[in-house]
Structures are given as structure tokens and as C-alpha cells.
């Protein structure tokens, strides 16, 4: 299993535009028009979008050992989606 990640320096309570371009040999991610990650790792099968906000997490570190867990939170959390576009180019 391969992965790449980046910590985003954005206010998660503000509106943002997230974009992704999935190519045969890599993926590029943008936030608010700025490239945040260019990865040579590309999904092999069909790509799915999974979004959730809760207290669970899953980490896939480079050592290959998947870690799962939960974190406590005193703050209510939610996701709002204004527009979702999926296109094939």
C-alpha cells in the first residue's frame, strides 16, 4: 500500500474549493486554486469519494502498519458541500 499526504494550512471552518486530477501515473490536489500535493501514487482501481466527520481516524504510515483509533472532541463537527462536480477528461 502506498500513500502520500500533506497537512493543509487552511481554516477548516471557512469555505474552500478542493480539486483533484487523477491521471494514470499520479494525482494532483488543489485547495483554493493552489497545488497542495502532486503525487506519483495513483489509485489502481475505481476511485471513490468518502467523506465523514467524526472522532475516528486511520493512519497508513510508511512502515505499512495501519493504525486505527478514536479521539475525543468537545466541539460539534459537520461538513457542508455547496457544489460537487465529477468529470472525465
DSSP file (Angstrom, degrees, kcal/mol; ACC not computed):
  #  RESIDUE AA STRUCTURE BP1 BP2  ACC     N-H-->O    O-->H-N    N-H-->O    O-->H-N    TCO  KAPPA ALPHA  PHI   PSI    X-CA   Y-CA   Z-CA
    1    1 A X              0   0    0      0, 0.0     2,-0.3     0, 0.0    63,-0.1   0.000 360.0 360.0 360.0 131.9    0.0    0.0    0.0
    2    2 A X        +     0   0    0     40,-0.1     2,-0.3     2,-0.0    60,-0.0  -0.887 360.0 163.2-118.3 150.5    1.4    3.4   -1.0
    3    3 A X        -     0   0    0     -2,-0.3     2,-0.3     2,-0.0    39,-0.0  -0.986  20.1-161.4-157.2 157.9    0.3    6.8    0.1
    4    4 A X        -     0   0    0     -2,-0.3     2,-0.3    37,-0.1    35,-0.1  -0.975  18.5-179.5-136.8 150.4    1.4   10.4    0.2
    5    5 A X        -     0   0    0     -2,-0.3     2,-0.3     2,-0.0    -2,-0.0  -0.966  13.7-165.5-147.8 160.7   -0.1   13.1    2.5
    6    6 A X        -     0   0    0     -2,-0.3     2,-0.5    31,-0.1    -2,-0.0  -0.988  25.9-122.0-147.0 142.4    0.3   16.8    3.3
    7    7 A X        -     0   0    0     -2,-0.3     2,-0.4    29,-0.0    -2,-0.0  -0.765  31.0-136.2 -85.6 126.8   -1.1   18.9    6.2
    8    8 A X        -     0   0    0     -2,-0.5     2,-0.9     1,-0.1    28,-0.0  -0.679   4.8-150.2 -87.4 133.6   -3.2   21.7    4.9
    9    9 A X        +     0   0    0     -2,-0.4     2,-0.3     2,-0.1    -1,-0.1  -0.521  56.9 118.2 -98.7  63.9   -2.8   25.1    6.5
   10   10 A X  S    S-     0   0    0     -2,-0.9     2,-0.8     4,-0.0    -2,-0.1  -0.899  74.1-105.1-127.0 157.0   -6.4   26.3    5.9
   11   11 A X    >   -     0   0    0     -2,-0.3     3,-1.7     1,-0.2    -2,-0.1  -0.730  27.5-157.4 -78.7 111.3   -9.2   27.3    8.3
   12   12 A X  T 3  S+     0   0    0     -2,-0.8    -1,-0.2     1,-0.3     4,-0.1   0.625  89.0  61.9 -70.2  -9.9  -11.5   24.2    8.2
   13   13 A X  T 3  S+     0   0    0      2,-0.1    -1,-0.3    -3,-0.0     2,-0.2   0.547  94.4  76.8 -90.3  -6.3  -14.4   26.4    9.3
   14   14 A X  S <  S-     0   0    0     -3,-1.7     2,-0.2     1,-0.1    -4,-0.0  -0.632  93.2 -95.8 -99.6 160.4  -14.2   28.6    6.1
   15   15 A X        +     0   0    0     -2,-0.2     2,-0.3     2,-0.0    -4,-0.1  -0.529  47.4 176.8 -73.4 139.7  -15.4   27.6    2.6
   16   16 A X        -     0   0    0     -2,-0.2     2,-0.6    -4,-0.1    15,-0.0  -0.967  30.1-126.6-140.7 156.3  -12.7   26.2    0.3
   17   17 A X        -     0   0    0     -2,-0.3    15,-3.3     2,-0.0     2,-0.4  -0.934  26.9-167.2-105.9 118.5  -12.6   24.9   -3.2
   18   18 A X  E     +A   31   0A   0     -2,-0.6     2,-0.3    13,-0.2    13,-0.2  -0.891   8.3 179.0-107.1 134.0  -11.0   21.4   -3.4
   19   19 A X  E     -A   30   0A   0     11,-2.2    11,-2.5    -2,-0.4     2,-0.3  -0.963   8.8-172.1-134.4 152.1  -10.0   19.9   -6.7
   20   20 A X  E     -A   29   0A   0     -2,-0.3     2,-0.5     9,-0.2     9,-0.2  -0.992   9.0-163.0-144.3 135.3   -8.3   16.7   -7.8
   21   21 A X  E     -A   28   0A   0      7,-2.5     7,-2.1    -2,-0.3     2,-0.6  -0.976  12.7-160.6-118.8 117.6   -7.0   15.4  -11.1
   22   22 A X  E     +A   27   0A   0     -2,-0.5     2,-0.2     5,-0.2     5,-0.2  -0.871  15.9 174.3-102.4 118.8   -6.4   11.7  -11.3
   23   23 A X  E >   -A   26   0A   0      3,-3.0     3,-1.1    -2,-0.6    20,-0.1  -0.686  46.3 -99.9-116.4 171.7   -4.1   10.5  -14.0
   24   24 A X  T 3  S+     0   0    0      1,-0.2    18,-0.1    -2,-0.2     3,-0.1   0.862 121.3  29.4 -59.9 -37.0   -2.7    7.1  -14.9
   25   25 A X  T 3  S-     0   0    0      1,-0.1     2,-0.3    16,-0.1    -1,-0.2   0.027 128.4 -11.9-117.6  28.2    0.7    7.9  -13.2
   26   26 A X  E <   -A   23   0A   0     -3,-1.1    -3,-3.0    17,-0.1     2,-0.4  -0.905  55.4-114.9 161.5 173.4   -0.3   10.3  -10.5
   27   27 A X  E     -AB  22  39A   0     12,-2.1    12,-3.1    -2,-0.3     2,-0.4  -0.992  15.4-157.6-136.6 139.9   -2.7   12.6   -8.8
   28   28 A X  E     -AB  21  38A   0     -7,-2.1    -7,-2.5    -2,-0.4     2,-0.4  -0.978   9.7-162.5-119.4 135.6   -2.7   16.4   -8.3
   29   29 A X  E     -AB  20  37A   0      8,-2.8     7,-2.7    -2,-0.4     8,-1.4  -0.936   4.9-170.7-118.3 140.0   -4.6   18.1   -5.5
   30   30 A X  E     -AB  19  35A   0    -11,-2.5   -11,-2.2    -2,-0.4     2,-0.4  -0.946   9.9-165.0-124.8 147.8   -5.6   21.8   -5.3
   31   31 A X  E >  S-AB  18  34A   0      3,-2.3     3,-1.7    -2,-0.3   -13,-0.2  -0.982  83.2 -14.4-129.6 122.3   -7.1   23.9   -2.5
   32   32 A X  T 3  S-     0   0    0    -15,-3.3   -14,-0.1    -2,-0.4     3,-0.1   0.859 130.3 -52.5  54.3  39.7   -8.4   27.3   -3.5
   33   33 A X  T 3  S+     0   0    0    -16,-0.4     2,-0.4     1,-0.2    -1,-0.3   0.413 114.9 112.5  83.0  -1.8   -6.6   27.1   -6.8
   34   34 A X  E <  S-B   31   0A   0     -3,-1.7    -3,-2.3     2,-0.0     2,-0.3  -0.890  73.0-117.0-107.2 132.6   -3.2   26.4   -5.3
   35   35 A X  E     +B   30   0A   0     -2,-0.4    -5,-0.3    -5,-0.2     3,-0.1  -0.511  35.3 173.2 -65.2 125.7   -1.5   23.0   -5.8
   36   36 A X  E     +     0   0A   0     -7,-2.7     2,-0.3     1,-0.3    -6,-0.2   0.648  64.8  10.4-107.1 -23.7   -1.2   21.4   -2.4
   37   37 A X  E     -B   29   0A   0     -8,-1.4    -8,-2.8     2,-0.0     2,-0.5  -0.921  49.4-170.2-159.6 130.6    0.1   17.9   -3.4
   38   38 A X  E     -B   28   0A   0     -2,-0.3     2,-0.4   -10,-0.2   -10,-0.2  -0.990  24.9-174.5-117.8 119.8    1.5   16.3   -6.6
   39   39 A X  E     -B   27   0A   0    -12,-3.1   -12,-2.1    -2,-0.5    -2,-0.0  -0.916  33.8-154.9-121.5 139.3    1.8   12.6   -6.1
   40   40 A X  S    S+     0   0    0     -2,-0.4     2,-0.5   -14,-0.2    -1,-0.1   0.487  75.5  99.1 -82.8  -4.8    3.2    9.8   -8.2
   41   41 A X        -     0   0    0    -14,-0.1     2,-0.4   -15,-0.0   -14,-0.2  -0.727  55.2-178.4 -83.7 127.2    0.9    7.4   -6.4
   42   42 A X        -     0   0    0     -2,-0.5   -15,-0.1   -16,-0.1   -40,-0.1  -0.991  31.7-106.6-130.5 135.1   -2.2    6.7   -8.4
   43   43 A X        -     0   0    0     -2,-0.4   -17,-0.1     1,-0.1     4,-0.1  -0.272  22.4-153.1 -57.2 143.3   -5.2    4.6   -7.5
   44   44 A X  S    S+     0   0    0      2,-0.1    -1,-0.1     0, 0.0     2,-0.1   0.812  72.8  35.2 -89.5 -34.3   -5.3    1.3   -9.4
   45   45 A X  S    S-     0   0    0      1,-0.2    -2,-0.0     0, 0.0     0, 0.0  -0.272 111.6 -42.0-107.0-166.8   -9.0    0.6   -9.3
   46   46 A X        -     0   0    0     -2,-0.1     2,-0.4     1,-0.1    -1,-0.2  -0.302  62.3-125.0 -58.0 141.4  -12.1    2.7   -9.5
   47   47 A X        -     0   0    0     -4,-0.1     2,-0.3    -3,-0.1    -1,-0.1  -0.725  27.3-169.7 -93.5 139.1  -11.9    5.9   -7.4
   48   48 A X        -     0   0    0     -2,-0.4     2,-0.6     2,-0.0     0, 0.0  -0.904  18.9-131.8-125.5 154.9  -14.5    6.6   -4.7
   49   49 A X        +     0   0    0     -2,-0.3     2,-0.5     2,-0.0    -2,-0.0  -0.938  25.0 178.9-107.6 122.5  -15.2    9.7   -2.6
   50   50 A X        +     0   0    0     -2,-0.6     2,-0.4     2,-0.0    -2,-0.0  -0.991   3.0 175.6-124.7 124.0  -15.7    9.0    1.1
   51   51 A X        +     0   0    0     -2,-0.5     2,-0.3     2,-0.0    28,-0.1  -0.992   9.1 149.4-129.4 134.6  -16.3   12.0    3.4
   52   52 A X        -     0   0    0     -2,-0.4     2,-0.4     2,-0.1    26,-0.1  -0.988  30.0-151.6-156.1 157.4  -17.1   11.9    7.1
   53   53 A X        +     0   0    0     -2,-0.3     2,-0.3    24,-0.1    24,-0.1  -0.956  48.4 106.5-131.7 114.1  -16.6   13.9   10.2
   54   54 A X  S    S-     0   0    0     -2,-0.4    -2,-0.1     2,-0.3    24,-0.0  -0.857  79.2 -79.2-162.5-162.6  -16.4   12.0   13.5
   55   55 A X  S    S+     0   0    0     -2,-0.3    16,-2.6    18,-0.1     2,-0.3   0.219  89.8 101.8-101.6  16.4  -13.9   11.0   16.0
   56   56 A X  E     -C   70   0B   0     14,-0.2     2,-0.3    12,-0.0    -2,-0.3  -0.718  45.9-176.4-100.8 151.4  -12.4    8.1   14.2
   57   57 A X  E     -C   69   0B   0     12,-2.3    12,-1.6    -2,-0.3     2,-0.4  -0.974  14.8-162.0-141.7 158.5   -9.1    8.1   12.3
   58   58 A X  E     -C   68   0B   0     -2,-0.3     2,-0.4    10,-0.2    10,-0.2  -0.982  10.7-164.9-138.9 127.0   -7.0    5.7   10.2
   59   59 A X  E     -C   67   0B   0      8,-2.8     8,-2.3    -2,-0.4     2,-0.4  -0.920  10.5-166.9-114.6 139.6   -3.3    6.2    9.5
   60   60 A X  E     -C   66   0B   0     -2,-0.4     6,-0.2     6,-0.2   -57,-0.0  -0.684  21.4-173.0-120.5  75.4   -1.3    4.5    6.8
   61   61 A X    >   -     0   0    0      4,-0.6     3,-2.1    -2,-0.4     4,-0.0  -0.170  39.1-102.9 -70.0 165.5    2.3    5.2    7.8
   62   62 A X  T 3  S+     0   0    0      1,-0.3    -1,-0.1     2,-0.1   -59,-0.0   0.675 115.7  71.2 -64.1 -17.4    5.3    4.3    5.6
   63   63 A X  T 3  S-     0   0    0      2,-0.2    -1,-0.3     1,-0.1     3,-0.1   0.528 108.6-121.2 -77.8  -2.2    6.1    1.3    7.8
   64   64 A X  S <  S+     0   0    0     -3,-2.1     2,-0.8     1,-0.2    -2,-0.1   0.425  71.2 129.5  83.2  -1.8    3.0   -0.4    6.4
   65   65 A X        -     0   0    0     -4,-0.0    -4,-0.6     2,-0.0    -1,-0.2  -0.787  52.7-142.0 -92.3 109.4    1.3   -0.8    9.8
   66   66 A X  E     -C   60   0B   0     -2,-0.8     2,-0.4    -6,-0.2    -6,-0.2  -0.475  15.7-159.4 -70.1 135.6   -2.2    0.5    9.7
   67   67 A X  E     -C   59   0B   0     -8,-2.3    -8,-2.8    -2,-0.2     2,-0.3  -0.975   9.5-175.9-122.4 132.8   -3.3    2.3   12.8
   68   68 A X  E     +C   58   0B   0     -2,-0.4     2,-0.3   -10,-0.2   -10,-0.2  -0.876  18.7 126.6-122.2 154.3   -6.9    2.9   13.8
   69   69 A X  E     -C   57   0B   0    -12,-1.6   -12,-2.3    -2,-0.3     2,-0.3  -0.991  42.4-105.6 179.4-175.4   -8.4    4.8   16.7
   70   70 A X  E     -C   56   0B   0     -2,-0.3     2,-0.4   -14,-0.2   -14,-0.2  -0.943  17.9-154.8-132.5 155.7  -10.7    7.4   18.1
   71   71 A X        -     0   0    0    -16,-2.6     2,-0.1    -2,-0.3    -2,-0.0  -0.984  22.3-118.5-129.4 142.0  -10.2   10.9   19.5
   72   72 A X        -     0   0    0     -2,-0.4     2,-0.3     2,-0.0     0, 0.0  -0.428  29.3-170.4 -74.4 152.7  -12.4   12.8   21.9
   73   73 A X        -     0   0    0     -2,-0.1     4,-0.1     1,-0.1   -18,-0.1  -0.977  25.2-170.4-148.2 133.8  -14.0   16.1   20.9
   74   74 A X  S    S+     0   0    0     -2,-0.3     2,-0.4     2,-0.1    -1,-0.1   0.464  72.9  79.8 -95.0  -4.6  -15.9   18.7   22.8
   75   75 A X  S    S-     0   0    0      1,-0.0     2,-0.1     0, 0.0     0, 0.0  -0.856  81.6-120.2-110.8 137.3  -16.9   20.5   19.6
   76   76 A X        -     0   0    0     -2,-0.4     2,-0.3     1,-0.0    -2,-0.1  -0.479  34.7-164.2 -68.3 144.9  -19.7   19.6   17.2
   77   77 A X        +     0   0    0     -2,-0.1     2,-0.3   -24,-0.1   -24,-0.1  -0.971  16.2 158.4-135.0 149.0  -18.5   19.0   13.7
   78   78 A X        -     0   0    0     -2,-0.3     2,-0.4   -26,-0.1   -24,-0.1  -0.972  30.0-127.2-158.7 166.3  -20.1   18.8   10.3
   79   79 A X        -     0   0    0     -2,-0.3     2,-0.4   -26,-0.1   -26,-0.1  -0.983  16.6-165.7-122.0 133.7  -19.4   19.0    6.5
   80   80 A X        -     0   0    0     -2,-0.4     2,-0.5     0, 0.0    -2,-0.0  -0.981   3.4-162.4-118.0 131.7  -21.3   21.3    4.1
   81   81 A X        +     0   0    0     -2,-0.4     3,-0.1     1,-0.1    -2,-0.0  -0.964  11.5 179.3-116.0 121.1  -21.0   20.8    0.4
   82   82 A X  S    S+     0   0    0     -2,-0.5     2,-0.3     1,-0.3    -1,-0.1   0.843  72.8   0.5 -85.8 -37.9  -22.0   23.6   -1.9
   83   83 A X        -     0   0    0      2,-0.0     2,-0.4     0, 0.0    -1,-0.3  -0.981  57.4-167.6-155.0 137.1  -21.2   22.0   -5.2
   84   84 A X        -     0   0    0     -2,-0.3     2,-0.4    -3,-0.1    -3,-0.0  -0.984   9.9-179.2-132.4 121.5  -19.8   18.7   -6.4
   85   85 A X        -     0   0    0     -2,-0.4     2,-0.5     2,-0.0    -2,-0.0  -0.981   6.1-175.2-123.4 129.1  -18.6   18.1   -9.9
   86   86 A X        +     0   0    0     -2,-0.4     2,-0.3     2,-0.0    -2,-0.0  -0.991  16.0 169.5-121.5 124.4  -17.2   14.9  -11.3
   87   87 A X        -     0   0    0     -2,-0.5     2,-0.5     0, 0.0    -2,-0.0  -0.953  27.9-141.2-136.1 155.4  -16.0   14.9  -14.8
   88   88 A X              0   0    0     -2,-0.3    -2,-0.0     1,-0.1     0, 0.0  -0.968 360.0 360.0-116.1 125.0  -14.0   12.6  -17.1
   89   89 A X              0   0    0     -2,-0.5    -1,-0.1     0, 0.0     0, 0.0   0.407 360.0 360.0-115.3 360.0  -11.5   14.2  -19.4
